[in-house]
Amino acid sequence: MTPAPVKPPVGPDELERIDVRVGSILAAEDVAGSTKLVRLTVDFGDHTRRILSGMRLERPDLMELVGKQALFVVNLASRKMAGEISEGMLFDIGAADGILPALAMPERRVPDGARAG
């Protein structure tokens, strides 16, 4: 695979606006009426959120996600998908490049809600 070109530069102020946090996946479930969406219930330490992700086709066993920590964008505007509201975005590695995605996750357990960056 040839890596994609690097995107145009952003300034530190733009990057600082994105709030990326670690969360623990408490539940992963199919979204009714969708063949690709998964509903994740994610613990961020002081609150939980419902985050929808289009990962169903590459995840035959959703239970393997439960208990894992991953990185999420938590200040993305809520979005309605398949009749449900998603309150953030899961960071994954590879989907944009057409390879089997992997979770972006900390190398060791850290407190839920810890900020990346």
Phi, psi and omega in degrees: 000134174267126180300148177293155177300151178290136180292163179301151181299148171237153179276163179303326180296319179294315180296322181296337181287339182274123182259103180254127183226157175275137175220151176264131180280115181271327182208150176222120186222152174294149174262122181303135178083003179234139178268347183238343183276142175236136176264117177256134169258120190237131178267122177251024176091300181256356178195165174244157178223157172260122180234125179265140181220139180275057186249005189299321185293332180259005180235085181295330181240096181297335182296339179292344178277332185296129180095348180276148171265148178209172178264139182223144169275121185255352179250022173283139179303139177302148184221137177273127180222128179050038177081002180238157180264130174258132185251037179158192181217134174282134171275130171228169183241126173109331185302317181295339181259005177075021176250163181302117184294150175233148177292142168272116188217155179292153181288339175216163180298135175230165180299136175301136182096352178300139183272144173268152176114000000 
